[in-house]
Amino acid sequence: MDSLILDLRYAIRTLLKSPGFTLIAVLTLALGIGANTAIFSVVDAALLRPLPFPEPDHLVQVNSMVKGGVASVSPADFLDWQKMARSFTAIAATDRASMALSGEGPAEELQGETVTRDFFTILGVAPALGRTFTEEEEATPEQGHAVVLSDALWRVRFGADPRVVGRTIRLDGAPWLVVGVMPRGFAYPAEARMWMPLAWSPELRTMRGGHYLTVVGRRQPGASVDAASLEMASIADRIGADNPGVNINWSAGVESLRDATVGDVRPALLVLLGAVGFVLLIACVNVANLLLSRGTGRAREHAVRAALGASTVRLARGVMAESLWLGLAGSVLGLALAAWGTDAVVALAPEGVPGIAGARVDLPVLIFAVVLGVLTAVLFGLLPAWRAGNV
């Protein structure tokens, strides 16, 4: 142990004697480690973390299926599923709705979501203020002028005033009653800033040709995704038999809500992660070449140390100690670059990428960076260490 500490101290002194080499090596590693850490923080937020809801593994998306592909759901199909499906505690339909808020500062176009009243119960999130929607507000469009605000919208446009609940605001020039405010951090879909009731007119209740709804549900504790899919396919067959003119060749399927929300994003993020992995590999090759070139100039030093009794292992360990310090220094500087890079990736990402807004350099990302730095040090230090031990 004493000899290892001596090697680490000697490695620091040696690196400080060559500030130009050390700076170039550390910067090269920091760029590779920083890029990988920044992208990993985004991948962690979008793909690895569970959805921020109670028992997220039970949340699913129920889709219409046609010719093997996933499609949105028609209103009449959803209402039939709601009555017939037994694999779910409840299912809810949602649809995007963009509306202009006026009368509370400058007019602003806001992204909203119309939802059936079981939506919040399925996700397991209660409002921080007020309530969600009643059965009456869902019954007809005329009675459905109620709105639940996101925490962000409540704070920015209404000054976090709790008295906003019960107040009437104007959306698209019409009066809407604010009935609730959701808790901080709740954002589903990611871009939604308010939620309105998905009210059913008599025409909508019988519409099967228009597929535009997204349907989410919570599985019964004993029902698997595969079992729920089989049940929904059977229900779709029954609906198709009753409505051959419209529902022919249509089926239904179930997938986890996590897979549904990240499905389009996963390949791009994994390709990006692979690309920055190659950047780090190139950085390792460059630093290894620098160490080899430096080792050639230090051959006489290594020969003298060997003549004085330094073993092959001791010489190799000295070079590995230098590599380790370079890797750790690259990790520290790479973390600083990653913090900036993560913010840049989040700012440049397309709107609505699930979970990406929560990307940050937290403890898992910190551990990733340190482990990456150590593995990188071992990788680029192996050949120079072997060369040093065989003078």
C-alpha positions in Angstrom: 0.0 0.0 0.0 2.9 2.4 0.8 4.5 1.8 -2.5 1.1 2.4 -4.3 0.8 5.8 -2.5 4.3 6.6 -3.5 3.5 5.8 -7.1 0.4 8.0 -7.0 2.4 10.9 -5.6 5.2 10.4 -8.1 2.7 10.4 -10.9 1.3 13.7 -9.8 4.7 15.3 -9.7 5.6 13.9 -13.1 2.4 15.2 -14.7 2.9 18.7 -13.1 6.4 18.8 -14.6 4.8 18.5 -18.1 1.9 21.0 -17.9 1.5 21.2 -21.7 1.1 17.5 -22.1 -1.2 17.2 -19.0 -3.4 20.0 -20.2 -3.9 18.6 -23.7 -4.6 15.1 -22.3 -7.1 16.3 -19.7 -8.9 18.5 -22.2 -9.1 15.7 -24.7 -10.5 13.3 -22.2 -12.9 16.0 -20.7 -14.5 16.5 -24.1 -15.1 12.8 -24.6 -16.3 12.2 -21.0 -18.3 15.4 -21.0 -20.2 14.5 -24.2 -20.9 11.0 -23.0 -22.1 12.2 -19.6 -24.4 14.9 -21.1 -26.0 12.4 -23.4 -26.2 9.8 -20.7 -28.0 12.3 -18.4 -30.6 12.7 -21.2 -30.9 9.0 -21.8 -31.3 8.4 -18.1 -34.1 11.0 -17.9 -35.9 9.8 -21.0 -35.4 6.1 -21.1 -34.2 4.7 -17.7 -36.1 6.5 -15.0 -39.6 5.2 -14.2 -42.5 7.5 -15.0 -43.2 9.9 -12.1 -46.5 8.3 -11.1 -47.5 5.7 -8.5 -46.9 2.1 -9.6 -45.8 3.2 -13.1 -45.3 -0.3 -14.3 -49.1 -0.7 -14.3 -49.7 2.2 -16.6 -50.4 1.3 -20.3 -51.5 2.8 -23.5 -54.3 1.1 -25.4 -54.1 1.5 -29.2 -56.1 0.7 -32.2 -54.2 -1.5 -34.6 -54.5 -1.7 -38.4 -52.3 -3.8 -40.7 -49.9 -4.4 -37.8 -49.4 -0.7 -37.1 -50.4 1.4 -34.1 -53.1 4.0 -34.6 -55.2 6.4 -32.6 -58.6 5.5 -31.3 -62.1 6.5 -32.4 -64.6 7.9 -29.8 -67.1 5.1 -30.3 -64.4 2.4 -30.0 -63.1 4.0 -26.7 -66.6 4.1 -25.2 -67.1 0.4 -26.1 -63.7 -0.5 -24.6 -64.6 1.4 -21.5 -67.7 -0.7 -21.0 -66.3 -4.1 -22.1 -62.6 -4.3 -20.9 -61.9 -6.1 -17.6 -58.1 -6.0 -17.6 -58.0 -2.4 -16.4 -59.1 -0.6 -13.3 -60.0 2.3 -15.7 -59.1 3.7 -19.1 -59.2 7.4 -20.1 -59.1 9.1 -23.5 -57.1 12.3 -24.3 -56.8 14.7 -27.2 -54.6 17.7 -27.8 -56.2 21.1 -27.7 -54.5 24.4 -28.3 -56.3 27.5 -27.0 -55.5 31.2 -26.6 -55.5 32.6 -23.0 -56.5 36.3 -22.9 -57.4 38.8 -20.2 -54.6 37.7 -17.8 -51.7 39.7 -19.3 -50.7 39.4 -23.0 -52.7 36.9 -25.0 -50.8 33.6 -25.3 -51.4 30.4 -27.3 -51.3 27.5 -24.8 -50.9 23.8 -25.4 -53.6 21.9 -23.5 -55.1 18.5 -23.3 -58.8 17.4 -23.2 -59.2 14.4 -21.0 -61.9 12.2 -19.6 -62.4 12.4 -15.9 -60.6 9.2 -15.0 -57.4 10.5 -16.5 -56.0 11.9 -13.2 -57.1 9.0 -11.2 -55.4 6.5 -13.5 -52.1 8.4 -13.2 -52.6 8.5 -9.5 -52.1 12.3 -9.2 -54.5 14.6 -7.2 -54.7 18.3 -7.7 -52.7 20.6 -5.4 -55.6 23.0 -5.3 -59.3 22.4 -6.1 -60.6 19.4 -7.9 -60.6 17.7 -11.3 -63.7 17.1 -13.5 -67.1 15.9 -12.7 -69.4 13.6 -14.6 -71.6 16.5 -15.5 -68.7 18.5 -17.0 -67.9 15.5 -19.3 -71.5 14.9 -20.3 -71.8 17.6 -23.1 -69.6 20.3 -24.6 -72.0 23.0 -23.2 -71.3 21.9 -19.6 -67.6 21.2 -20.1 -66.1 24.7 -19.7 -63.9 23.7 -16.8 -60.1 23.9 -16.8 -57.3 22.5 -14.5 -54.1 24.5 -14.7 -50.5 23.2 -14.5 -48.4 24.4 -11.7 -46.1 26.3 -14.1 -49.0 28.2 -15.7 -50.5 29.0 -12.4 -47.3 30.5 -11.1 -46.3 32.4 -14.3 -49.7 33.8 -15.4 -51.6 33.9 -12.1 -48.8 34.7 -9.6 -49.4 31.4 -7.6 -52.6 33.0 -6.3 -54.7 30.2 -4.6 -57.8 32.3 -5.2 -57.6 31.4 -8.9 -59.7 28.3 -8.2 -63.3 29.4 -8.8 -62.3 32.3 -11.0 -63.4 32.5 -14.7 -60.7 33.0 -17.3 -61.1 33.4 -21.1 -59.9 30.7 -23.5 -60.4 31.4 -27.2 -62.6 34.3 -26.1 -65.0 32.0 -24.1 -65.4 31.9 -20.3 -63.9 28.8 -18.6 -64.0 28.1 -14.9 -60.8 27.2 -13.2 -61.6 24.2 -10.9 -58.1 23.0 -9.9 -54.3 23.4 -10.1 -52.0 20.3 -10.5 -49.0 19.8 -8.3 -45.5 21.0 -9.2 -43.7 18.6 -11.5 -46.9 17.1 -13.0 -46.8 17.3 -16.8 -48.4 14.7 -18.9 -48.3 14.9 -21.8 -45.0 16.8 -21.4 -46.1 19.9 -23.2 -49.5 20.3 -21.6 -50.1 23.5 -19.6 -53.8 22.9 -18.8 -56.4 20.2 -19.0 -60.0 20.5 -20.1 -62.9 17.9 -20.0 -63.2 15.7 -23.1 -67.0 16.3 -23.4 -69.1 13.9 -25.6 -71.6 15.2 -28.1 -74.1 12.7 -29.5 -72.3 12.8 -32.8 -68.9 11.9 -31.1 -70.4 9.0 -29.2 -71.2 7.2 -32.5 -68.1 8.2 -34.5 -65.9 5.2 -35.5 -64.3 6.6 -38.7 -62.4 9.4 -37.0 -59.3 8.0 -35.1 -57.7 10.8 -33.1 -57.8 9.8 -29.4 -54.9 8.6 -27.2 -56.1 6.1 -24.6 -54.3 5.4 -21.3 -55.2 2.9 -18.6 -54.0 1.2 -15.4 -53.8 -2.6 -15.5 -55.5 -4.7 -12.9 -52.9 -6.1 -10.4 -53.2 -9.6 -11.8 -53.4 -8.7 -15.5 -50.2 -8.7 -17.6 -49.7 -6.5 -20.7 -50.0 -9.6 -22.9 -53.2 -10.8 -21.3 -54.7 -7.3 -21.7 -53.6 -7.2 -25.3 -55.4 -10.5 -25.9 -58.5 -9.3 -24.3 -58.5 -6.0 -26.3 -58.0 -7.9 -29.6 -61.0 -10.1 -28.7 -63.1 -7.0 -28.0 -62.0 -5.4 -31.2 -63.0 -8.5 -33.1 -66.5 -8.3 -31.5 -66.8 -4.6 -32.4 -65.6 -5.3 -35.9 -68.3 -8.0 -36.3 -70.9 -5.6 -35.2 -69.6 -2.8 -37.5 -68.2 -4.4 -40.6 -68.5 -1.4 -42.7 -66.2 0.7 -40.6 -64.1 -1.5 -38.3 -63.1 -4.1 -40.8 -59.4 -5.1 -40.4 -59.1 -3.1 -37.2 -57.8 -4.6 -34.0 -56.5 -3.3 -30.6 -53.4 -3.8 -28.6 -51.7 -2.7 -25.3 -48.2 -1.5 -24.5 -46.6 -0.1 -21.4 -47.0 3.7 -21.1 -43.2 4.0 -20.8 -42.7 2.2 -24.1 -45.4 4.3 -25.8 -44.0 7.6 -24.6 -40.4 6.9 -25.5 -40.9 4.7 -28.6 -40.1 7.3 -31.2 -37.3 8.8 -29.2 -35.4 5.7 -28.1 -33.6 4.9 -31.4 -32.4 8.4 -31.8 -31.1 8.7 -28.3 -29.3 5.3 -28.5 -27.7 6.2 -31.8 -26.6 9.5 -30.3 -25.2 7.7 -27.2 -23.3 5.3 -29.6 -21.9 8.3 -31.5 -20.5 10.0 -28.5 -19.1 6.7 -27.4 -17.0 6.7 -30.6 -15.9 10.2 -29.7 -14.6 9.0 -26.4 -12.9 6.0 -28.0 -11.1 8.4 -30.4 -10.1 10.5 -27.3 -8.6 7.4 -25.7 -6.6 6.6 -28.8 -5.2 10.1 -28.9 -4.2 10.2 -25.3 -2.7 6.7 -25.5 -0.6 8.0 -28.5 0.5 11.0 -26.4 1.5 8.6 -23.6 3.4 6.4 -25.9 5.3 9.3 -27.5 6.0 10.6 -24.0 7.1 7.1 -22.9 9.7 7.0 -25.7 11.2 10.2 -24.4 11.3 8.7 -20.9 12.8 5.4 -21.9 16.1 6.4 -20.3 14.4 7.3 -17.0 12.6 3.9 -17.0 15.9 2.1 -17.8 17.7 3.9 -14.9 14.8 3.0 -12.5 14.9 -0.6 -13.6 18.7 -0.7 -13.1 18.2 0.6 -9.6 15.8 -2.3 -8.8 12.4 -1.1 -9.9 10.4 -4.2 -11.0 8.4 -4.5 -14.2 5.2 -4.2 -12.3 6.4 -1.1 -10.5 7.3 0.7 -13.7 4.0 -0.3 -15.4 2.1 0.8 -12.3 3.7 4.2 -12.4 2.4 4.8 -15.9 -1.1 3.5 -14.9 -1.1 5.9 -12.0 -0.5 8.8 -14.4 -3.3 7.5 -16.5 -5.6 7.3 -13.5 -4.9 10.9 -12.5 -5.5 12.0 -16.1 -8.8 10.0 -16.2 -10.0 11.5 -12.9 -9.1 15.1 -13.9 -10.8 14.5 -17.2 -13.9 13.3 -15.3 -14.0 16.4 -13.1 -13.7 18.8 -16.0 -16.0 16.6 -18.1 -18.7 16.9 -15.4 -18.5 20.7 -15.7 -18.9 20.5 -19.5 -21.7 17.9 -19.1 -23.7 20.3 -16.9 -23.6 22.9 -19.7 -24.0 20.3 -22.4 -27.1 18.8 -20.7 -28.8 22.2 -20.6 -27.9 22.7 -24.3 -29.3 19.3 -25.4 -32.6 19.9 -23.4 -32.9 23.4 -25.0 -32.4 22.0 -28.5 -34.5 18.9 -28.1 -37.9 18.8 -29.9 -40.9 19.8 -27.8 -42.7 16.9 -26.1 -39.8 14.5 -25.7 -40.9 12.6 -22.5 -38.9 13.1 -19.4 -36.1 15.1 -21.0 -36.9 18.3 -19.1 -35.8 16.4 -15.9 -32.3 15.7 -17.4 -29.6 16.8 -14.9 -26.2 15.9 -13.6 -27.4 14.1 -10.5 -25.9 11.2 -8.4 -26.4 8.4 -11.0 -24.9 10.7 -13.7 -22.0 11.6 -11.3 -21.3 7.9 -10.7 -21.4 7.2 -14.4 -18.9 10.0 -15.1 -16.4 8.7 -12.4 -16.7 5.1 -13.5 -16.3 6.2 -17.1 -13.2 8.2 -16.2 -11.6 5.2 -14.4 -12.4 2.8 -17.2 -11.1 5.3 -19.7 -7.9 5.6 -17.8 -7.4 1.9 -17.8 -8.2 1.7 -21.5 -5.7 4.3 -22.7 -3.1 3.4 -20.1 -2.7 -0.3 -20.8 -0.4 -0.2 -23.8 1.9 2.6 -22.5 2.1 0.8 -19.1 3.1 -2.5 -20.9 5.7 -0.6 -22.9 7.1 1.0 -19.8 7.3 -2.4 -18.0 9.3 -3.9 -20.9 12.1 -1.4 -21.3 
